[in-house]
């Protein structure tokens, strides 16, 4: 990603529907559940205690920044688990699930 693209995405503002989508994701996911995003091959693990989506597979790209901005109004953050990314541990946690729904 170029520096200009990075600046654009870091300053991107979410629409109300983007924030609503993330609120729906939070409400349907279990603590420790994973959310796979096929379009950019990333996987996030949900940590409800820390109120964070943790990147465990893939890389930081424009969707990372969009998720970060859409979660901020909800009091949530996006973090990177560097150890999981380095070892590929996220692949075993995610499997083929799109996300884990609450029972």
N, C-alpha and C positions, 0 to 999 in steps of 0.2 A: 504494500500500500504506500503510495507516495505521501509526502509530508502534507500536501494540499488536501488529499483525500482524508488523511488522518485528522486534520484540523476540522474539516467539514463534519465528519462523523462524531467527533468529540463535542461539537457544538450543536448537533442535531437535537431538535425538540420533539418529543413524542406527542402524538395526537391522543385525545381522550380514549379512542378505541384501542390504542397500543397499551395504555395503562390498564384498561379493562381486561384485555387479553391476558396480561401478566397476572392480574388479580385472580382471574379464572384458573390460570395454571397453578398458582399457589394454593387455591382452595381445593383443587382436585388431586394434588400430589401428596404422597406420604413423605414424612421426614426420611431422608436417605434415598428417596426415589430418584430416578434418573430421567432426563429429558434429552432425547437425541434429536438433533436438528439436521436432517439429511442434506439440505441445500448447501450447507458449508461443512458438513462432516464434523460437527462438534457434539460433545456430550457434556451436559451439566448435571451435577448432583445437587439436590435440594437439601439445604441445612436450615430447617425451620427454627432451631434454637438460636442460630446466629443471624437468621433472616438473610440468607445468602444463597445465590445460585453459584456453585463452584464449578469452573471449567475443568474437566478431568480428561478430556480428549479433544484434539483439534488444535486450533490456534486463535489468537486474538485477531479479529477482523472487524469489518463494519457492523456485522450483526452483534458482536460482543458489545460494542458501544451503544447500539440501539437497545439491547436488552438492559444494559446498565442505566440508560436514561429513562426507560419505561418503568424500571423497578424503583427508581429513586423516590417518586411521589408516594410509594407504598411503604417507604422506610426500609427497603431491601437493597442489597448490594450485589455486585457480581465480583467474584474473586477468581484467581487462577491458582490451581493446585500444581505448582511447578514439578513436584515429585511425581505425581501421577502422569503428567505430560511427558516427563523424561523417561519414565519406565514403561509407559504404555499400559499402566494399571487400569485406566478408565475403560479399556476395551473389555476386560473381564467383568467389571461392574455393570456395564451397560448392556451387554449381550445384544439382542435384536429388539429391545423394547423401545417404543416411541416415548412412553412415560409410564410410571407406575401410578395407577389410580387408587384412591382410598377404597376400602371395602365397604 
